Amino acid sequence: MALIVQKYGGTSVANVERIRAVAERVAKFKMLGHQVVVVLSAMSGETNRLIALAKEIQARPDPRELDMLVSTGEQVTISLLAMALKDLGLKAKSYTGGQVRILTDNAFTKARILSIDEGNMRRDLDSGHVVVVAGFQGVDADGNITTLGRGGSDTTGVALAAALKADECQIYTDVDGVYTTDPRIVPEARRLKTVTFEEMLEMASLGSKVLQIRAVEFAGKYHVKLRVLSSFQDEGDGTLITFEENDSMEQPVISGIAFNRDEAKITVVGVPDQPGVAYKILGPVADANIDVDMIVQNVGHENTTDFTFTVHRNDFNKTLDIVKAHAAAIGARTVTGDDKIAKVSIVGVGMRSHVGVARKMFEMLSKENINLQMISTSEIKISVVVEDKYMELAVRALHQGFELDKAGA
């Protein structure tokens, strides 16, 4: 008998028929003698609908009230699944994040989990119940409802698995695992049987939408065995996300290609080349709670430097306004921006033991006449910024060039 945490995304619970299908899948695990905790997202599209309603009332919705509103989406699905399980003759009980006592900080709309009281869940599991928990939400120390940010149900599932010391956390979604890249762009993309936490963390941070990055971080930190599966297929092993084994067979050089269309860049031209210039530029940006991704600084003419960085495309106009407002104090000649860019990245732990990977990547993109605007590297990834119109061409060229369409590549 195992203790399994299963998380189902919005497409898996999009309507009553799919909720019943989830109940039948859970029932199969119960019949095998397993203890099961189920974490649910809201129905597909429901969170967006609620946010749109809020914006009809208030152009910039109050964060506390927005969390109160959007958290209701999961409350609908957990109660319906509990009913469906009971209709199959199983004992089931639903819990909101607050009822479990998922304690978070008070950063509304993007709260972080501080602790979980698993006592009620353990008692219910020991008495034979299926425990159904609302994903994406918790409460702060004052009892206010908080949410964990978009995709936060993945984080809830992994966090509960860590707190309960579950044997496995299964993430059910509309794909049957982690692929070498998006099959909608490269039809030859392959499902990976395994991927390391390190690789998955990079892929999630670089644009892969299969798992939320915070969920992968959580799983890696607490050594949660994590598996991605399809809720629309009855069979299949999905993709196991695991730690790299020292005695395992040699890893492929490249495991996957990630990409992100939601990029924009800001360039500050002609800044005095002196200590503290990066802080003067990025300090006000950080104060506005805007995340910066890639950064490139080059020494220019007459002891000046050009400073370029990327942000999420949704933050582009706000960031541009902030930097322009501080341009005189920074001593910059001009500030320019471009929101027609994309980031393409290759990821693989095998890079550690192979030389010439960057050269090969740049050669492939050069043959396609794709200009590289920015480059960023780490031990296991190389990212480039290109014009967004060339993104799909770049992904296809790299996937073919690194032979990711071949088993064992």
C-alpha atoms as one frame of an Amber mdcrd trajectory, in Angstrom:
protein
   0.000   0.000   0.000   1.312   3.460  -0.915   0.324   7.003  -0.084  -0.158
   8.854  -3.375  -0.907  12.513  -4.008  -2.601  13.144  -7.345  -3.005  16.611
  -8.820  -5.451  17.258 -11.672  -5.354  20.425 -13.764  -8.204  22.508 -15.122
  -8.668  20.561 -18.363  -8.942  17.338 -16.321 -11.928  18.734 -14.378 -13.368
  20.949 -17.106 -16.901  19.538 -16.805 -18.990  17.001 -14.908 -18.063  14.144
 -17.240 -14.362  14.705 -16.707 -14.823  15.034 -12.950 -16.552  11.645 -12.976
 -13.630  10.246 -14.995 -11.214  11.532 -12.347 -13.346   9.888  -9.650 -13.186
   6.556 -11.479  -9.398   6.815 -11.813  -9.050   7.593  -8.089 -11.343   4.676
  -7.260  -8.998   2.287  -9.093  -6.117   3.380  -6.869  -8.276   2.947  -3.764
  -9.240  -0.572  -4.858  -5.539  -1.411  -5.036  -5.287  -0.483  -1.362  -3.554
   2.885  -1.745  -4.231   5.968   0.329  -5.022   8.871  -1.998  -4.960  12.638
  -1.626  -6.344  14.525  -4.634  -5.472  18.153  -5.374  -7.631  19.994  -7.906
  -7.436  23.130  -9.984 -10.497  25.124 -10.959 -12.381  24.141 -14.108 -10.528
  25.139 -17.274 -11.061  28.843 -17.954 -12.786  29.540 -14.636  -9.941  31.501
 -13.033  -9.647  33.702 -16.128 -13.411  34.282 -16.031 -13.280  35.364 -12.397
 -10.336  37.694 -13.016 -12.211  39.255 -15.946 -15.212  39.859 -13.684 -12.988
  41.550 -11.143 -11.530  43.840 -13.798 -15.026  44.846 -14.892 -15.546  46.178
 -11.381 -12.057  47.530 -10.654  -9.397  48.226 -13.281  -6.686  47.074 -10.900
  -8.435  44.654  -8.546  -7.532  44.842  -4.876  -5.170  41.870  -4.299  -6.860
  40.635  -1.122 -10.322  40.704  -2.665  -9.026  39.140  -5.884  -7.692  36.176
  -3.900 -11.034  35.871  -2.140 -12.734  35.753  -5.533 -10.500  33.440  -7.567
 -10.138  30.886  -4.756 -13.804  29.959  -5.228 -13.005  28.147  -8.489 -11.268
  25.272  -6.700 -14.002  25.087  -4.084 -16.436  24.092  -6.827 -14.297  21.266
  -8.213 -13.325  19.735  -4.844 -16.922  19.506  -3.681 -18.072  18.010  -6.993
 -15.291  15.404  -6.959 -16.080  14.462  -3.359 -19.705  13.926  -4.419 -18.618
  11.846  -7.425 -16.423   9.653  -5.210 -19.264   9.132  -2.743 -21.526   8.232
  -5.643 -19.055   5.406  -6.391 -19.369   4.155  -2.823 -16.120   5.642  -1.486
 -15.613   7.753   1.599 -14.376  11.218   0.651 -13.969  14.614   2.233 -13.067
  17.937   0.614 -10.938  20.677   2.148 -10.100  24.224   1.144  -6.517  25.303
   1.649  -7.538  27.128   4.817  -9.299  24.075   6.224  -6.185  21.978   5.742
  -4.277  24.861   7.262  -1.858  25.534   4.455  -0.214  28.540   6.083   1.288
  31.116   3.703   2.775  34.576   3.895   0.498  37.527   3.118   1.734  38.250
  -0.426  -1.706  38.172  -2.030  -1.910  36.666  -5.554   1.596  35.139  -5.222
   1.829  33.813  -1.678   4.441  31.296  -0.556   3.755  28.296   1.646   5.238
  28.499   5.149   3.875  25.322   6.745   1.197  22.632   6.420  -0.774  20.995
   9.223  -1.314  17.460   7.917  -3.146  16.204  11.025  -6.697  16.274   9.646
  -5.626  14.695   6.365  -3.822  11.830   8.134  -6.830  11.086  10.314  -9.109
  10.971   7.278  -6.679   8.798   5.311  -6.361   6.370   8.218 -10.151   6.099
   8.385 -10.330   5.158   4.690 -11.276   8.515   3.166 -10.058   9.973  -0.083
  -8.930  13.485   0.849  -9.727  16.124  -1.778  -7.882  19.437  -1.402  -8.259
  22.731  -3.222  -5.055  23.626  -5.020  -3.633  27.103  -5.527  -4.656  28.476
  -2.119  -3.926  28.802   1.578  -4.388  31.266   4.446  -2.081  33.763   6.083
  -1.548  34.181   9.831  -4.566  36.511  10.016  -6.878  33.993   8.338  -7.037
  35.809   5.002  -7.402  33.590   1.931  -4.276  33.733  -0.245  -3.415  32.257
  -3.624  -0.073  30.924  -4.836   0.068  32.432  -8.314  -0.930  30.941 -11.657
  -0.190  27.222 -11.808  -0.074  27.130  -8.025  -2.035  23.877  -7.803   1.131
  22.028  -8.853   2.886  23.586  -5.876   0.037  22.573  -3.564   0.259  18.974
  -4.742   4.015  18.737  -4.246   3.862  20.541  -0.893   1.204  18.143   0.419
   3.251  15.180  -0.822   6.269  16.551   1.052   4.287  17.167   4.258   2.703
  13.701   4.161   5.946  12.013   3.021   3.969  10.489   0.157   5.430   7.685
  -1.931   4.732   9.593  -5.146   3.211  12.819  -6.390   1.433  12.378  -9.714
   0.678  15.456 -11.810  -2.155  14.708 -14.247  -2.486  17.097 -17.146  -3.514
  17.185 -20.811  -0.161  15.780 -21.988   1.259  12.349 -21.230   4.628  13.521
 -19.961   7.542  15.856 -20.565   8.611  16.105 -24.216  11.884  17.057 -25.863
  10.013  20.182 -26.974   6.441  21.250 -27.738   4.958  18.705 -30.210   2.765
  21.455 -31.636   5.914  23.062 -33.035   7.962  19.915 -33.659   5.686  16.913
 -34.388   8.704  14.585 -34.039   9.210  15.571 -30.377   9.574  12.546 -28.085
   8.238  11.893 -24.610  11.053  11.519 -22.100  10.863   8.514 -19.771  12.917
  10.328 -17.155  14.301  13.819 -16.665  16.417  15.109 -13.784  15.101  17.697
 -11.348  17.914  19.977 -12.485  16.853  19.733 -16.124  13.161  20.105 -15.280
  13.896  23.157 -13.165  15.723  24.781 -16.052  13.015  23.829 -18.553  10.255
  25.179 -16.287  12.122  28.453 -15.759  12.823  28.805 -19.487   9.247  28.511
 -20.685   8.123  24.870 -20.526   4.493  24.939 -19.348   4.233  21.335 -18.165
   5.074  22.114 -14.535   5.201  25.282 -12.484   8.784  26.121 -11.521   7.961
  26.465  -7.812   6.519  22.946  -7.801   9.747  21.566  -9.251  11.802  23.538
  -6.702   9.658  22.148  -3.886   9.950  18.585  -5.160  13.710  18.838  -5.476
  14.145  20.417  -2.039  12.072  17.768  -0.241  12.998  14.821  -2.482   9.421
  14.224  -3.617   9.135  11.542  -6.307   7.325  13.364  -9.106   5.619  11.934
 -12.195   3.779  13.701 -15.051   0.871  11.735 -16.562  -2.103  12.266 -18.845
  -5.566  12.324 -17.315  -6.987  11.311 -20.711  -5.116   8.013 -21.017  -5.762
   4.964 -18.850  -2.269   3.574 -19.297   1.257   4.913 -19.586   4.203   5.618
 -17.327   4.428   9.313 -18.147   7.690  11.027 -17.266   9.455  10.451 -13.959
  11.318  13.465 -12.621  14.162  12.197 -10.518  17.656  12.881  -9.229  20.629
  12.167 -11.449  22.242   8.858 -10.502  26.029   8.893 -10.340  26.225   5.361
 -11.674  23.550   5.760 -14.346  24.302   5.434 -18.027  25.785   8.500 -19.668
  23.176  11.193 -20.098  22.334  12.554 -23.545  24.028  15.863 -24.300  20.708
  17.675 -24.769  17.465  16.500 -23.158  15.094  19.164 -24.390  14.471  22.548
 -25.964  12.449  25.173 -24.120  11.190  28.467 -25.474   9.335  31.509 -24.241
   7.437  34.004 -26.358   6.606  36.198 -23.365   9.881  38.128 -23.443  10.743
  41.794 -23.884  14.040  43.630 -23.591  15.091  47.055 -22.398  18.379  48.659
 -23.507  19.943  51.577 -21.655  22.502  53.213 -23.953  25.471  55.349 -22.952
  25.530  54.859 -19.203  28.717  55.966 -17.355  30.934  52.899 -16.898  31.324
  53.048 -13.134  30.529  50.939 -10.048  26.860  50.773  -9.083  25.412  51.360
 -12.537  23.572  48.004 -12.565  22.008  48.775  -9.198  20.919  52.229 -10.349
  19.152  50.678 -13.347  17.682  47.545 -11.784  16.984  48.864  -8.279  13.818
  50.792  -9.262  12.724  47.824 -11.403  13.046  45.451  -8.427  11.225  47.958
  -6.201   8.287  47.675  -8.618   8.278  43.883  -8.047   9.316  43.151 -11.638
  11.461  40.070 -12.280  14.499  40.476 -14.520  15.736  37.505 -16.532  18.751
  37.842 -18.847  21.283  40.673 -18.435  24.067  41.774 -20.788  26.425  44.705
 -20.179  28.957  45.897 -22.761  31.566  48.637 -22.544  30.738  51.258 -25.170
  32.435  54.463 -26.347  34.114  57.114 -24.176  33.939  55.197 -20.896  30.230
  54.441 -21.216  28.395  51.127 -21.155  25.263  49.751 -22.810  23.054  47.717
 -20.483  20.372  45.313 -21.777  18.004  43.124 -19.769  14.828  41.147 -20.354
  11.513  41.062 -18.479   8.176  39.376 -18.986   6.298  40.926 -21.879   3.413
  41.858 -19.559   5.854  44.053 -17.590   7.395  45.681 -20.669   5.577  49.032
 -20.709   5.784  49.455 -16.952   9.510  48.665 -16.946  10.183  50.987 -19.873
   8.400  53.834 -18.070  10.373  53.214 -14.868  13.759  53.141 -16.587  12.976
  56.216 -18.709  11.923  58.083 -15.583  15.323  57.361 -14.030  17.376  57.836
 -17.219  18.660  61.306 -16.318  19.740  60.239 -12.841  21.455  57.182 -14.335
  23.235  59.394 -16.853  21.957  57.442 -19.846  21.843  58.861 -23.364  18.794
  56.894 -24.487  16.477  54.088 -23.389  14.963  51.746 -25.985  12.754  48.688
 -25.806  11.677  45.733 -27.923   8.764  43.417 -27.150   9.088  41.401 -30.373
  11.626  38.903 -29.080  11.628  35.297 -27.879  13.993  33.132 -25.857  15.089
  29.685 -27.071  17.083  27.378 -24.790  18.744  23.983 -24.946  18.911  22.003
 -21.691  20.840  18.890 -20.717  22.993  17.597 -17.861  25.173  15.973 -20.524
  26.603  19.410 -21.338  28.839  19.072 -18.291  30.900  16.365 -19.956  30.765
  17.528 -23.590  32.571  20.435 -25.223  31.506  22.352 -28.296  27.765  22.369
 -27.535  27.496  26.164 -27.763  29.473  26.210 -31.028  27.155  23.594 -32.507
  24.063  25.505 -31.386  25.297  28.798 -32.824  26.296  27.096 -36.076  22.811
  25.625 -36.527  21.153  28.990 -35.959  23.636  30.729 -38.254  22.747  28.341
 -41.093  19.139  29.510 -40.705  20.265  33.176 -40.787  18.927  33.733 -37.269
  20.632  36.633 -35.488  21.402  36.207 -31.772  20.603  39.311 -29.753  21.563
  37.997 -26.294  23.215  34.850 -24.915  23.065  33.374 -21.423  24.606  30.132
 -20.168  24.792  27.885 -17.134  26.282  24.439 -16.545  23.350  22.669 -18.171
  21.659  25.227 -20.431  22.303  27.779 -23.149  19.697  30.455 -23.887  19.556
  32.893 -26.784  17.255  35.799 -27.554  16.042  36.051 -31.151  13.360  37.931
 -33.055  10.077  36.282 -32.170   9.283  35.580 -35.840  12.269  33.193 -35.918
  11.436  31.316 -32.713   9.720  28.282 -34.239  12.361  27.972 -36.948  15.070
  28.024 -34.277  13.341  25.337 -32.199  12.886  23.038 -35.208  16.475  23.523
 -36.375  17.923  22.761 -32.936  15.648  19.765 -32.366  16.747  18.240 -35.660
  20.382  19.265 -35.310  20.769  17.671 -31.864  18.833  14.606 -33.118  16.262
  14.778 -30.333  13.743  12.995 -32.556  15.797   9.794 -32.223  15.323   7.440
 -29.285  18.347   7.462 -27.025  19.490  10.832 -28.373
